[in-house]
Amino acid sequence: MAWFMEAANNGFYPSVVNLGVLFLNGFDDFLPNPLLAYIWLKTAQKNHNSPELEALIKRCSELLNP
């Protein structure tokens, strides 16, 4: 997790997406956090967009606004 965070904070696109997915699904002892997932995925979307990324962002939105 620490390596993903460091790489994402340095603008490494794959790590930004991976953090979004990790926060969306939860990991280890961490519960899912759709708000943090949304923030990381929207950050990734600023650099590159794809249908898969849009689907992940949509899922975050659905979880945040049931």
Secondary structure, 3 states (H helix, E strand, C coil): CHHHHHHHHCCCHHHHHHHHHHHHHCECCECCCHHHHHHHHHHHHHHCCCHHHHHHHHHHHHHHCC
